[in-house]
Amino acid sequence: MTQPAFGKERTALLDWLGNHRKHVLGILAGLPDDALRRAVLPSGWTCLGLVRHLAVDVERFWFRGVAAGEAIDFNDSTGWQPSPDEPAGAVLELYRQEIKRADAILAVIDLDAPPVTWPEYFTDWHLDDVRGIILHVIGETAVHAGHLDAVRELIDGRTWLGEPVSRVPRD
């Protein structure tokens, strides 16, 4: 059995990651500021908080900090809770900017490269290479895109499948 071409693997991984990122931004499109800031579930997180989490605790943390070894604050507590005076557009733009920075790293880094930095508080598990980091971020982003799907449907009935048509019977 032959190994898949390096280019095909990278393309597949980045396509999957990109699709989930687009899902996150797409499911939030058109939501007014008050809806983006409203906690819908008992846990209290907001759509904006989740996007900030994806920017700071996922994209920045895993790609810039762990994979590339940039000097970031591994104890940054700004994820999940944007400040009340931070414009919604600024949080969404932060996510887009972190995606661009991550993509620049992912365009040149070897998938087999080990993490440059590993947070000392992760003592019970470790990702072996950039490939594993990408897969971890794909999973994290996909899970949160699903959370946003559910919250968006609770807010105004819209689903990622489009409105008002859904493949899910409602009767």
C-alpha positions as CSV (number, residue, x, y, z in Angstrom):
1,M,0.0,0.0,0.0
2,T,1.4,3.4,-0.9
3,Q,1.3,6.5,1.3
4,P,-0.9,9.3,0.1
5,A,0.8,12.3,-1.5
6,F,1.9,14.9,1.0
7,G,0.1,17.6,-1.0
8,K,-3.2,15.7,-1.0
9,E,-3.1,15.1,2.7
10,R,-2.4,18.7,3.6
11,T,-5.1,19.9,1.1
12,A,-7.6,17.5,2.6
13,L,-6.8,18.5,6.2
14,L,-6.9,22.2,5.4
15,D,-10.1,21.9,3.4
16,W,-11.9,20.2,6.3
17,L,-10.6,22.8,8.7
18,G,-11.6,25.6,6.4
19,N,-15.1,24.2,5.9
20,H,-15.7,24.1,9.7
21,R,-14.4,27.6,10.1
22,K,-16.7,28.8,7.4
23,H,-19.6,27.1,9.1
24,V,-18.8,28.9,12.4
25,L,-18.9,32.3,10.7
26,G,-21.8,31.4,8.3
27,I,-24.2,30.2,11.0
28,L,-23.7,33.6,12.8
29,A,-24.2,35.7,9.7
30,G,-27.0,38.2,10.1
31,L,-27.4,37.8,13.9
32,P,-27.8,41.2,15.6
33,D,-25.4,42.2,18.3
34,D,-27.9,41.5,21.2
35,A,-28.4,37.9,19.9
36,L,-24.6,37.4,19.6
37,R,-24.2,38.5,23.2
38,R,-27.2,36.6,24.7
39,A,-26.6,33.4,26.6
40,V,-29.1,30.8,25.3
41,L,-28.0,27.7,27.2
42,P,-27.8,27.2,31.0
43,S,-24.0,27.1,30.8
44,G,-24.0,30.8,30.1
45,W,-21.7,31.0,27.0
46,T,-22.6,33.4,24.2
47,C,-22.1,33.1,20.5
48,L,-19.5,35.9,20.7
49,G,-17.8,34.2,23.6
50,L,-17.5,31.0,21.6
51,V,-16.0,32.7,18.6
52,R,-13.5,34.5,20.9
53,H,-12.7,31.1,22.4
54,L,-12.1,29.7,18.9
55,A,-9.8,32.6,18.1
56,V,-7.8,32.7,21.3
57,D,-7.9,29.2,22.8
58,V,-8.0,27.2,19.6
59,E,-6.5,29.0,16.5
60,R,-3.9,31.1,18.4
61,F,-3.1,28.6,21.1
62,W,-2.7,25.5,18.9
63,F,-1.2,26.9,15.7
64,R,0.7,29.9,16.7
65,G,1.7,28.8,20.2
66,V,2.0,25.0,20.1
67,A,2.8,24.2,16.5
68,A,4.9,27.2,15.6
69,G,6.3,28.1,19.1
70,E,5.3,31.8,19.0
71,A,5.5,33.5,22.3
72,I,1.9,33.6,23.3
73,D,0.3,33.6,26.8
74,F,-0.7,30.0,27.4
75,N,-2.7,31.2,30.4
76,D,-4.7,33.8,28.4
77,S,-8.1,34.0,30.1
78,T,-9.7,36.3,27.5
79,G,-11.4,33.4,25.6
80,W,-15.2,32.9,26.2
81,Q,-15.9,36.3,27.7
82,P,-15.5,39.3,25.3
83,S,-15.8,42.6,27.2
84,P,-19.2,44.3,27.0
85,D,-17.7,47.3,25.1
86,E,-15.9,45.1,22.6
87,P,-17.8,45.4,19.3
88,A,-19.1,42.1,17.9
89,G,-17.4,42.9,14.6
90,A,-14.1,43.1,16.4
91,V,-14.5,39.6,17.9
92,L,-15.4,38.2,14.5
93,E,-12.5,40.0,12.9
94,L,-10.2,38.6,15.6
95,Y,-11.2,35.1,14.6
96,R,-10.7,35.8,10.9
97,Q,-7.2,37.3,11.7
98,E,-6.2,34.3,13.8
99,I,-7.3,32.0,10.9
100,K,-5.1,34.0,8.5
101,R,-2.2,33.7,10.8
102,A,-2.7,30.0,11.4
103,D,-3.1,29.4,7.6
104,A,0.2,31.1,7.0
105,I,1.9,28.7,9.5
106,L,0.0,25.7,8.1
107,A,1.1,26.5,4.5
108,V,4.8,26.0,5.3
109,I,5.0,23.7,8.4
110,D,5.8,20.0,8.0
111,L,2.9,17.8,9.1
112,D,5.3,15.5,10.7
113,A,6.9,18.2,12.8
114,P,6.5,17.8,16.6
115,P,5.0,20.7,18.5
116,V,7.6,23.4,19.1
117,T,6.1,24.2,22.5
118,W,3.9,22.2,24.8
119,P,2.0,23.7,27.8
120,E,3.3,22.3,31.0
121,Y,-0.2,21.9,32.4
122,F,-1.0,19.2,29.8
123,T,0.6,16.4,31.7
124,D,-1.8,13.5,30.8
125,W,-1.7,13.8,27.0
126,H,0.4,15.0,24.2
127,L,-0.1,15.5,20.4
128,D,2.9,14.1,18.5
129,D,2.9,16.3,15.4
130,V,1.3,19.1,13.5
131,R,-1.0,16.6,11.8
132,G,-2.4,15.7,15.2
133,I,-2.8,19.4,16.1
134,I,-4.7,20.0,12.9
135,L,-7.0,17.1,13.5
136,H,-7.6,18.2,17.1
137,V,-8.5,21.7,15.9
138,I,-10.8,20.3,13.2
139,G,-12.6,18.3,15.9
140,E,-12.8,21.3,18.3
141,T,-14.1,23.6,15.5
142,A,-16.6,21.1,14.3
143,V,-18.0,20.6,17.8
144,H,-18.4,24.3,18.4
145,A,-19.9,24.8,14.9
146,G,-22.6,22.3,16.1
147,H,-23.1,24.2,19.3
148,L,-23.6,27.4,17.3
149,D,-26.1,25.5,15.0
150,A,-28.2,24.6,18.0
151,V,-28.1,28.0,19.5
152,R,-28.9,29.8,16.2
153,E,-31.9,27.5,15.8
154,L,-33.1,28.4,19.3
155,I,-32.6,32.1,18.6
156,D,-34.4,32.5,15.3
157,G,-35.0,29.1,13.8
158,R,-32.2,29.3,11.2
159,T,-30.2,26.2,10.6
160,W,-26.9,25.7,8.6
161,L,-29.0,23.8,6.1
162,G,-30.7,27.1,5.3
163,E,-33.9,28.7,6.1
164,P,-36.7,27.9,6.2
165,V,-36.1,24.6,4.5
166,S,-34.6,21.8,6.6
167,R,-34.1,18.1,6.0
168,V,-35.3,17.4,9.5
169,P,-39.0,16.8,9.6
170,R,-40.7,19.2,11.9
171,D,-44.1,17.5,12.3
